[in-house]
Each structure stands twice: as structure tokens, then as C-alpha cells.
Amino acid sequence: MMSNENPVLLLVDDEPTNLRVLRTVLQDQYRLLFAKSGEEALQLIAQEQPDLVLLDVMMPGLTGFDVCTRLKADATTKAIPVIFVTALKDEIDEARGFAVGAVDYITKPISPAVVKARVKTHLSLVQAAELKQTRLQVIQRLGRAAEYKDNETGLHILRMSHYAQVLALASGFTAQHAEDLLHAAPMHDIGKIGIADHILLKPGKLTAEEYQEMQKHPLIGAEIIGDCESVLLKMAKTVALYHHEKWDGTGYPHGLAGEAIPVEARIVALCDVFDALTSTRPYKKAWTVPDTLDYIRQQKGLHFEPRLVDLLEQQLPQILEIKERWAE
């Protein structure tokens, strides 16, 4: 993972002249390591974990293809981008290079401007991937924070999030959109962090005043997540704010109805109820799947969008597979 210091590049070539040329082009912006063979390159990578490797293809002993293949087979090094630097222009060799995991090719004799641009581009892609992964981890941990304040369990969050992905795909979402919902769904109850324990953890029925207080958690959740540019966080805010709205307009906090409720929130609402009813809690036994489906059918067009209820039944084998995989 890149630090705030200059990124580290490993330059690998069995010709010292080629290494000197690359050093001249790159030394002002990056910390450079050098290797004159594939074997030496692998040793340095294991010790130093460079941010990017510029790798000659044709070398005695281990070729560049061999080195790249080994890097991509190792979980600790497979994320390091590899750019081949080669005089070969054969399309078959290019195809082989991409097949073993390289991200780009630079041909010799090198153009300094091309080398600088390609290196900068691929380091930026690594930073973007790291940022996305970090953001996702923060979202997941915030989702877990809400669990500490509630009777829910981590497995409930996991199941209902995967149910939501299944329903999203069945609804026509793209794979990326459905995956975003998978990662945003755990944030749906983050607002419960702001609800007093004596209300949230009360074993008996809530008073009217307590229930009114509980109904604030979607608004609190939206406030916690805030206004972000991230597509994922925008979706998380949408789900947190609207997952207690009902198809017939009797939900909260805004009393939205039908298509006015964002579809992501409609999906999460159904998946949340399905898993909550079919799970054991300190205050209730698990309902059977047939009893749960009977209840959900009764709420078709009231609490839940009718189309989503139909899709839930159509996708039931996959839903039950997820339920079994993460059983409590």
C-alpha cells in the first residue's frame, strides 16, 4: 500500500544500459529499486513490496512472464501492477503478457513521456482501488457499530444484505449496482446509535412516546452518513433514511408511497423483515419460512411493493441457500 512518501518502483532488466535510461526518466519522482534478473526481482519484491514493477520480458533464467506469473499467484504480491518493458511487438506475446496479469506494455526504445504517463496512470488506479476498499471497510464497521446497540446480529446483517443483492439483480440492477446495495445495506439501521438504550433495548412494548422516539432513527442515520460524493455512501444514506417507508404510504419518517420510495430502500425493507421474522431473537422464536411468506403475501401492496414480493418468491431457492450458509 502506498504511503505519503514517493512511491517505490522496481525496475527489472538484464541490460544495465536500459536500467540507466529508466533511472534517468523516473528518479526525480520515485524511489527506485533495481534488479538484473527475474530471481533477483522476486527477492527484492518479497523484501520491499514495491508499488509498481517495470519488467523486461526477455531475460536469462526467469523471463518477465515467469516473474509476473509468480507475483500474481501470491496473495501478498498479486495486487502490485506490472508493466512490461520490451522490444517485442508480437501480438501473441502481448496477449500472453496480459494473460499472466500485466496491466500494460511499453516498447523499447522507450519514450520518457510515455513511461512517466503510464506509471502515473497505474499508480493512480492503485490509489483509487485502495480508497474504495478503505471506504467499504469504514461502511462495514459503521454497520457493525449499530449492531452493538441493538438485538440484531452480524449474521442478520450479512444475510439480509445478500438477500438484497439477489433481489436487486432479479429487479434488473446491473451487477455493480447490486454489489453497491450489498455493501450499503448494512448501514440501514446506523441511526439506532442515536436512540437511548432504555428505548432500544426495552423488552416489552414501547409507549407511544417511546415509539415516536424510535421512529427518529432513519433521520439520525441519514445525518450520520451525511452528504457524500461517493455513490456507495449516497446509497447507504438512501437506505438508512427510507427503509421504514411502506408501499401504501403508512411508513415513516416521511410517509412516502409507491415509486416515490427509492427502490433500494424498498428492497432492503423486504429483506430486513424476511430475515428478522425467520430468525430467533431474545424476544421471539423464529418463524417458519411458510409462515413468513404468508405474512409477506398479506403485506403485498401494503408494506411491500408487490413486484418485489413476487421476485422474493421466485428467488426463494437462492435466498434459502444464503440463509443456510450464514445460519446462526
C-alpha positions, 0 to 999 in steps of 0.5 A, a space after each residue: 500500500 502506498 504511503 505519503 512518501 514517493 512511491 517505490 518502483 522496481 525496475 527489472 532488466 538484464 541490460 544495465 544500459 536500459 536500467 540507466 535510461 529508466 533511472 534517468 526518466 523516473 528518479 526525480 519522482 520515485 524511489 527506485 529499486 533495481 534488479 538484473 534478473 527475474 530471481 533477483 526481482 522476486 527477492 527484492 519484491 518479497 523484501 520491499 513490496 514495491 508499488 509498481 514493477 517495470 519488467 523486461 520480458 526477455 531475460 536469462 533464467 526467469 523471463 518477465 512472464 515467469 516473474 509476473 506469473 509468480 507475483 500474481 499467484 501470491 496473495 501478498 504480491 498479486 495486487 502490485 501492477 506490472 508493466 512490461 518493458 520490451 522490444 517485442 511487438 508480437 501480438 501473441 506475446 502481448 496477449 500472453 503478457 496480459 494473460 499472466 496479469 500485466 496491466 500494460 506494455 511499453 516498447 523499447 526504445 522507450 519514450 520518457 513521456 510515455 513511461 512517466 504517463 503510464 506509471 502515473 496512470 497505474 499508480 493512480 488506479 492503485 490509489 483509487 482501488 485502495 480508497 474504495 476498499 478503505 471506504 467499504 471497510 469504514 461502511 462495514 464497521 459503521 454497520 457493525 457499530 449499530 449492531 452493538 446497540 441493538 438485538 440484531 446480529 452480524 449474521 442478520 446483517 450479512 444475510 439480509 444484505 445478500 438477500 438484497 443483492 439477489 433481489 436487486 439483480 432479479 429487479 434488473 440492477 446491473 451487477 455493480 449496482 447490486 454489489 453497491 446495495 450489498 455493501 450499503 445495506 448494512 448501514 440501514 439501521 446506523 441511526 439506532 446509535 442515536 436512540 437511548 438504550 432504555 428505548 432500544 433495548 426495552 423488552 416489552 412494548 414501547 409507549 407511544 412516546 417511546 415509539 415516536 422516539 424510535 421512529 427518529 432513527 432513519 433521520 439520525 442515520 441519514 445525518 450520520 452518513 451525511 452528504 457524500 460524493 461517493 455513490 456507495 455512501 449516497 446509497 447507504 444514506 438512501 437506505 438508512 433514511 427510507 427503509 421504514 417507508 411502506 408501499 401504501 404510504 403508512 411508513 415513516 419518517 416521511 410517509 412516502 408511497 409507491 415509486 416515490 420510495 427509492 427502490 433500494 430502500 424498498 428492497 432492503 425493507 423486504 429483506 430486513 423483515 424476511 430475515 428478522 421474522 425467520 430468525 430467533 431473537 431474545 424476544 421471539 422464536 423464529 418463524 417458519 419460512 411458510 409462515 413468513 411468506 404468508 405474512 409477506 403475501 398479506 403485506 403485498 401492496 401494503 408494506 411491500 411493493 408487490 413486484 418485489 414480493 413476487 421476485 422474493 418468491 421466485 428467488 426463494 431457492 437462492 435466498 434459502 441457500 444464503 440463509 443456510 450458509 450464514 445460519 446462526 
